């Protein structure tokens, strides 16, 4: 359940939605992509608007052209016999002309560097490859908003870093507005423009990553604060390190500078 939420996402932003399980993140996502109220019914007050259109009054088909959703487990949205057919599935359902479908599928395959997987069966792929296929199927629809539900949860650290680079590229080069639901913030905070923290159906913090992560209360609501920020919070009362770091490299540089000042 969401409680008195007022949240505006601006075009081109990359926003992390963080919070413990059951805080309302999934409900918020389903309200944005139209599953609420079109598929999940219940008491509804207020409204969600995308480009001025009320989600409750807009068909799922029209919303699918604007909002792309990649599930936490990519197997939930991969089911065709080949990768190429899977990426084309959504476009076929929208009645996109055949030639345009072919062009968009090729574009998505090349964008994510998975052209070599086009004829492969999705069930034969690794988790990282499946994640890229699911993402390609969504991007082929050319949405202006992309939602990723805990995209790194099934990935090893190396593959997770590759995914983060893809997300950064989509936001920076294509201007896609991106919402990422994630518990772990160590990989994502450095590329986000905002972090929105939720608890018990409410938005309790909303702002730039550096200021939000320096809030000591985050761990009390089940949010995984990056190691660099935890160390910064432990040290900042006795040492002036400047602004909160987003990476361990930044923290190391700050500590090194502080040591140089004391040695001079």
C-alpha positions in Angstrom: 0.0 0.0 0.0 1.2 3.5 -0.9 0.5 6.3 1.5 0.2 10.0 0.4 3.1 9.8 -2.1 3.9 12.8 -4.2 6.8 12.0 -6.6 7.8 13.6 -9.9 10.3 11.9 -12.2 11.8 14.3 -14.8 12.7 13.2 -18.3 16.3 12.0 -18.6 16.7 11.2 -14.8 18.2 8.0 -13.5 16.5 7.3 -10.2 17.1 4.6 -7.7 14.1 3.5 -5.7 15.4 1.9 -2.5 13.8 0.3 0.6 13.3 -3.0 2.4 11.0 -5.7 1.2 7.3 -4.8 1.6 8.0 -1.0 1.7 5.9 -0.3 -1.4 8.4 -0.4 -4.2 6.6 -3.0 -6.3 3.3 -1.3 -5.8 4.8 2.0 -7.0 6.3 0.3 -10.1 3.0 -1.4 -11.0 1.2 1.9 -10.7 3.6 3.4 -13.2 3.4 0.7 -15.8 -0.4 0.4 -15.5 -0.7 -3.1 -13.9 -2.4 -1.1 -11.2 -5.3 -0.5 -11.8 -5.7 -2.4 -15.1 -4.7 -5.8 -13.8 -4.5 -5.4 -10.0 -7.7 -3.9 -8.6 -8.5 -2.3 -5.3 -9.1 1.0 -3.7 -7.3 3.7 -5.6 -7.1 7.4 -4.9 -4.9 10.0 -6.5 -3.4 9.6 -10.0 -0.2 8.6 -11.9 0.6 10.6 -15.0 3.0 9.9 -17.8 3.6 12.7 -20.3 0.4 14.2 -19.0 -1.7 11.1 -19.6 -3.5 9.5 -16.6 -2.3 5.9 -16.3 -5.8 4.7 -15.1 -7.4 6.1 -18.3 -4.7 4.8 -20.7 -4.7 1.3 -22.2 -1.9 -1.2 -21.4 -1.1 -1.2 -25.1 -0.4 2.5 -25.1 1.5 2.4 -21.9 3.7 -0.4 -23.2 4.9 2.0 -25.9 6.1 4.5 -23.2 7.1 2.4 -20.2 9.4 -0.7 -20.5 9.7 -3.1 -17.5 12.5 -5.6 -17.0 11.7 -8.1 -14.2 14.1 -9.2 -11.5 14.2 -12.7 -13.0 14.5 -12.4 -16.8 13.0 -15.8 -17.2 9.7 -14.3 -16.4 9.7 -12.5 -19.7 11.7 -14.8 -22.0 9.7 -17.7 -23.5 10.2 -17.9 -27.3 12.3 -20.5 -29.1 15.1 -18.1 -30.2 16.5 -14.8 -28.9 15.6 -13.0 -32.1 11.9 -14.1 -31.9 11.8 -13.2 -28.2 12.9 -9.6 -28.9 10.4 -9.4 -31.7 7.5 -10.6 -29.6 6.3 -7.3 -28.1 6.6 -5.5 -31.5 4.5 -8.2 -33.2 1.8 -7.8 -30.5 1.8 -4.0 -31.2 1.3 -4.7 -34.9 4.5 -3.0 -36.0 5.3 -3.6 -39.7 7.5 -6.6 -40.4 10.4 -4.5 -41.9 10.4 -2.2 -38.9 10.4 -5.2 -36.5 13.5 -6.6 -38.3 15.3 -3.2 -38.1 14.4 -2.7 -34.4 15.4 -6.3 -33.4 18.8 -5.8 -35.2 19.3 -2.4 -33.5 18.5 -3.9 -30.0 20.8 -6.9 -30.6 23.7 -4.6 -31.7 23.1 -2.1 -28.9 23.5 -4.7 -26.2 26.3 -6.6 -28.0 24.3 -9.9 -28.3 24.1 -10.3 -32.1 25.9 -13.7 -31.8 23.0 -14.9 -29.6 20.2 -14.2 -32.1 19.6 -17.8 -33.1 20.2 -19.3 -29.7 17.5 -20.7 -27.5 17.0 -18.4 -24.4 17.0 -21.3 -21.9 20.6 -22.1 -23.0 21.9 -18.7 -21.9 23.6 -17.6 -18.7 21.8 -15.3 -16.3 23.7 -12.3 -17.6 22.8 -13.1 -21.2 19.2 -13.6 -20.3 19.1 -10.2 -18.6 20.4 -8.6 -21.8 17.9 -10.5 -24.0 15.0 -9.3 -21.7 16.4 -5.8 -21.8 16.7 -5.9 -25.6 13.1 -7.0 -25.9 12.0 -4.0 -23.9 14.3 -1.5 -25.7 13.1 -2.7 -29.1 9.7 -1.1 -28.1 11.6 2.3 -27.9 10.1 3.3 -24.5 10.9 6.7 -23.0 10.9 5.3 -19.5 12.7 2.1 -18.5 12.1 0.3 -15.2 14.5 -2.3 -13.8 13.5 -4.4 -10.9 16.6 -5.4 -8.9 18.6 -6.0 -12.1 21.8 -7.1 -10.4 20.3 -9.6 -7.9 21.0 -12.7 -10.0 24.3 -11.6 -11.5 27.9 -12.1 -10.4 30.0 -8.9 -9.7 31.6 -8.8 -13.1 28.3 -9.2 -15.0 26.6 -6.7 -12.7 29.2 -4.1 -13.6 28.6 -4.8 -17.3 24.9 -4.2 -16.8 25.5 -1.0 -14.9 27.6 0.3 -17.9 24.7 -0.5 -20.2 22.3 1.3 -18.0 24.6 4.3 -17.9 24.9 4.3 -21.7 21.1 4.1 -22.2 20.6 7.1 -19.9 23.5 9.2 -21.2 23.5 8.5 -24.9 19.8 7.7 -25.6 18.2 10.0 -23.0 16.1 7.2 -21.6 14.5 8.0 -18.2 15.4 5.1 -15.9 14.0 3.9 -12.6 15.9 1.2 -10.8 14.6 -0.7 -7.8 17.6 -2.0 -5.8 18.6 -2.9 -2.2 22.3 -2.7 -2.8 23.5 0.8 -3.7 27.2 0.3 -4.0 27.2 -0.2 -7.8 24.4 2.1 -8.7 24.7 5.2 -6.5 27.6 6.6 -8.6 25.5 6.7 -11.8 22.2 7.9 -10.3 20.9 11.5 -10.4 18.5 10.8 -7.4 17.8 8.2 -4.7 14.2 7.8 -3.4 14.0 5.9 -0.2 10.7 4.3 0.9 9.4 2.8 4.1 5.9 1.5 5.0 4.4 2.9 1.8 5.9 6.4 2.1 8.7 8.3 0.5 10.9 9.3 3.4 14.1 10.6 1.6 14.5 11.9 -1.9 17.5 13.7 -3.2 21.0 13.5 -4.7 22.9 10.3 -3.9 25.7 12.0 -1.8 23.3 13.7 0.6 20.9 10.7 0.9 23.6 8.1 1.5 25.1 10.3 4.3 21.9 10.0 6.2 22.6 7.7 9.2 19.0 6.4 9.4 19.1 4.4 6.1 20.4 1.2 7.7 17.4 1.3 10.2 15.0 0.9 7.3 16.9 -2.0 5.6 18.8 -0.2 2.9 22.3 -1.5 2.1 24.5 1.6 2.4 27.8 1.3 0.4 30.9 0.5 2.4 32.5 3.8 1.5 29.6 5.7 3.0 29.5 3.7 6.2 33.2 4.4 6.7 32.7 8.1 6.0 29.9 8.3 8.6 32.1 6.6 11.2 35.0 9.0 10.4 33.3 12.3 9.7 32.8 13.4 13.3 36.5 13.4 13.9 37.9 14.2 10.4 36.7 16.7 7.9 36.7 14.7 4.7 34.4 17.0 2.6 31.4 15.7 0.7 30.3 12.1 1.2 32.0 9.7 -1.2 30.1 7.4 -3.6 33.0 4.9 -4.1 35.8 3.5 -2.1 38.2 5.2 -4.5 36.8 8.5 -3.6 37.1 7.8 0.1 40.7 6.6 -0.3 41.5 9.9 -2.1 39.9 11.9 0.7 41.8 10.1 3.3 45.0 10.5 1.4 44.4 14.2 1.1 43.7 14.5 4.8 46.9 12.6 5.7 48.9 14.9 3.4 47.5 17.9 5.2 48.5 16.6 8.6 52.0 15.7 7.4 52.7 19.2 6.0 
